[in-house]
Amino acid sequence: MKVVFHIDELTKWQETKNNVKNLLKIAPEAIIVVSVNGQGITGYLDPVNAEFLELAVTFHACANALKSNGLSKEALPTKVKIVPAGVLDLIELQEKGFAYIKP
């Protein structure tokens, strides 16, 4: 099972964390990507999300969102992969068979 969770609002981090943790409990083999763009990008800087970032999940950040929010890639945790555009990331993942979830 392959799933991409999309966060584009800062307020969606908690709901996404809950969804991902619940999915991992019942499907620990799931391949999960959390793709973040828009205002949601600042959630990577919130210490309350540090534990979430330690899960066996792949995290993506939109380069355009970083720029529009005045952030550098160096400000993000090293685990986060920078993608050129969040929208393109979501399209490519769905083309690869990832189910799309937007909490």
N, C-alpha and C positions, 0 to 999 in steps of 0.2 A: 504494500500500500504506500502510495506517495501522495503527500499533501503539502500545499503551500497555504500558509496563513498570511493574510495581507493586513498590515497596519498602516493607516494613513492619518490617524488622529491620536494624539497623546492619550486621550481618555480610553483608548481601546487596548492598551497594554495589559491591564489586569484581566479583562475578559479573555484575551488571547492566551495569557499564561494559564488560566484555568482550563481553557479548551485543550491546549497542548498537553498539560499534565494529565488530564482525564483521558485523552487519547492514548498517551504512552502507558497508562495503567492497563488498558484493555488490549492495546496493540503495540507492545514494546518494540516490535520489529519495524514499525512504521518509519518511513523516511520522511522527515519533516523539515521544511524550509519556512522560515519566518522572513517575509520580504517587507521592508519598511521604506516608506516614502512620505512626502508631504510633511505636515506638522508632527507626525509620529516619530520622525527621525530623532528628536530630542530625547525620546524615551531611552535611547542607548546610554545616555549620560546620567540617568537617575539611578542612584545606588540601590533603590528598592528593587530594581530589575537585575541586579548582579547575580543572584542565585539562579534566576531563570536562564541567564546566559551560560550557565554551567551545564545545562541539560545536553543530552546527545541530540542536538538539533543544529541545523545550519542556519546562520543568520546573514541576511543580505541588507545592504543600505544603498539607497539611490544617491548617486553622485550629484544629481541635480538638486535633490532635497538638501544635501549637505551644503551646497553652495548657497541656495536660497535662504537657508537658516544660519548662514555665517559660520559654519563649522568646518573644521579640517578633518581629513581622514585619521589623522593622528589622535584626535580627541576621542575616537571610538575604541572600544575594546578590540584587542588584536584578533579575536575570533571572528569578527564581523567582516564579511567580504563586501567590497565596494563594487556595485554594478553600475554601468553607465546610465541606465534609466530604469526606474522601478516598473514602469508600464511595460517596457520591453522584457524585463525579467519575468513578470507575471505571464506574459504571452508565451515566452520560450518554455517556461516550466509547464504550462498547461499543454503545450504542443508535445512535451515529453511525457505526458500522461499524469501529471500531478492534478489532483482534485483541488479546486479553489475554494477557500473558506475565508469569508470576511466577517469577523465578529462584529 
